[in-house]
């Protein structure tokens, strides 16, 4: 199998922002991603936990692996919103064994 370097992107964000992030991903040509639930955490502003009643404070993790070019387009779209919506963006290089899937 051929190994190809791609980027793995993880964005921690409030659940109501998923449609906006998904639109940015689609505009960048990213066709696949996974949304993972989160339960709780601790950050610069202290501890947080999921609000099961209102759901407004519910955080999720948006996870995708994509090409360098698509990752850059996605990053340029999301970057202006990172601070105002308190998103956390983590990106690492990933080696994929089936590059045709991305």
N, C-alpha and C positions, 0 to 999 in steps of 0.2 A: 504494500500500500504506500501511497505517496503521503509524506508529511508536509503540511503547509502551515505557516504561521498566520494566525488570525488574532483578533482581539476579543477577550472576554470582558464584557461590561456588566457591572452590577450597579443599580441605582436604588437607593433606599428613599422612599417617598411616601406621602400620604395617599391612601387608597383612592380618594376622589380625583387625583391627578392622573390616574392610569390612562384614561382616554387621550389626554393631551400628549403624554409620553409615547403612547402607541402611534398617534398621528405623526409625531416626529420620526419615529423609527420607520414607519411606512414610507414617509417622504424621502428618507435616506436610502431606501431600497432594502431595508431589513425586513425579511418576511417571517422570521421565527423568533419567538421569545417566550419566556416562562415568567409567570407572576407567582411568587412564593409568599405565603403569609408569614408575618412575624408576630411574636408574642410580647416581647419587652426588650428593653435595652438601657444602656447608660451612655450619655453623650456629654458634650460640653455644657449643655443646659440641665444636666441632671438625669434622673431616671424617668423613663416613660413606660407605659404599658398600653395594650390594646384597650380601646373603649368599646366594649361590646354593645352598649346601649345606643349611643349616637352614631358610632362608626366614623365620625369626622376625624378623629385622631388616630385611626387605624393606619398602621404603616405596613407597607409591602416591599418586597424586593423584586425589582424588574431585572431579569437575567437574560443575556443574549451572548452569542458568539457570532462574530461577523468578520468581514474582510477589513483590511486597513482603511480602504477608501470609504466604505459605508460607515465605519466607526467614526471617521473624521467628520463626515457630513452630519451624523447624529449628534456628535459632541458640539458642533457649532450651533445647532438648533437648540440644544438643551442648556448650554452654558449660561445664557442670560437669565435663566430661571432658577439656577442652583441656589443662590443666596436667598432670593425673595421667597422661595417655597421651601427652604431648608432641606433641600435634597442632598444626599451624599452620593457622589460618583466615585466608583472604584474601577479601575481598568488594569488588566494584566494581559500579557501575551499568552496565547494558548496555541499549542500544536494540535492540529486536527488530522485525523487519519482518513476522513472521507470529505475532502474539500468541496466536492460537488454539491453537498448539502447546504452550503452557506453562500 
